[in-house]
């Protein structure tokens, strides 16, 4: 858990991802299309990736942690902006659609316009 939080605080936008995940690809593409360069951590390429994904599931809440423990749907991508947990793909897209994503990115210093 400590490693996740330390990594999340290291950049304005941090995406914990899996290189083969289509939802992860979509969220990374969304940020890049907005002119944001997120720090991306591909957990499937990290020897401790499964441990980090478990910690992320715990941060997302009991439902995600229970699903991960039972081999359920992956919790990735998980996004942090300004060191704060935004959440998984559903939360990022909801913030984009309702207009709250751009102010978060500006506040974190990831977007200047």
N, C-alpha and C positions, 0 to 999 in steps of 0.2 A: 504494500500500500504506500509506504514511504517513497519508494522509487517512482511510482506513478505520479504522486503529488509533486515531487521534486522535478520530474520531467515536464509536467504540465505547467509549472511556474517558469520554465526556462525560455519560453517563447510566447509571443502575443497570441498565436493560434497553434494549438497542438492537436493533431489527429492521430489517434491510435487506430491502426488499420490492419487489414490482411491484404496482401498483394493480389490475391485471386478473388476478392470479394467485390461484387458489382456495386453494392451499396456504398462501400468504401470509396470505390472509384468515382461514384457520382458525387459524393460530398467533397472529395478533393478537387474534382473538376469544377464544382460550384464555387469554391473559394478562389481557385485560379482564374475563373472567368470574371470574378469581381476584382481581380488585381491583388489578391491576398496570397502570400506564399507561406502556407502552413508548414510547421515542422511535422513531418510525418514519421511515425514509428510503426514499421511493418512487423507486427507481432509474430507472423508466421516465419519470419527470418531471424527472430531473436531466440536464442537458446532458452530464455526464461519467459518466452511469450505466453505460454499457457498459464503460468503463475500470474503474469501481469493482467491477462484477460480475466482471470478469476477476481483479482482485486478490482478491476473496472466493473465487473458485474456487481460486486458488493457495493461499490459507490453508486451504481445506478438504482439499486434498491433490491428488496427481497425477491421480487418476481424474476428479475434478470438473474440473480444469484441462484435461485432455485432451478431455473431453466438450464443454466450453465452446468450445474451440478448433475442434472439428469440427462446431459447430452442434448439439451434442447437447442433452440436457435441461437446463433452467435450473437454476442452483444455488440459487435463491431459494426460500424465505426463508433468511436466515442470521441467527442470533441470538447476541448477546453479552450476558452477564450479569456485572455487576461488572467490566467491561472484559475479560473472558475469553471466548474463543470457545467457545460451546456446540456450535454446528454448524447443520446444516440441520434441516428438519422432522422427519426420522427420529430425530435425537438428542434434540430437544426433547420429542417424544412419548414416547420411551423413558424419559427422565428423569421425565416426568409419571407414567407408568404405574408405574415402579419406586419412586416416592416420593422421588427425589433432587432434583426441581425446586423444591419448596417450600423446603428448606433453602438451596439456592443463592440463591433470591430473597430470603430473610431475611438471609442473609449480605451480600448486595449492598445491603440497605436498601430493597428494592423492595416488601417485604411485611412487615408488622409483627405479624400474628396467627399 
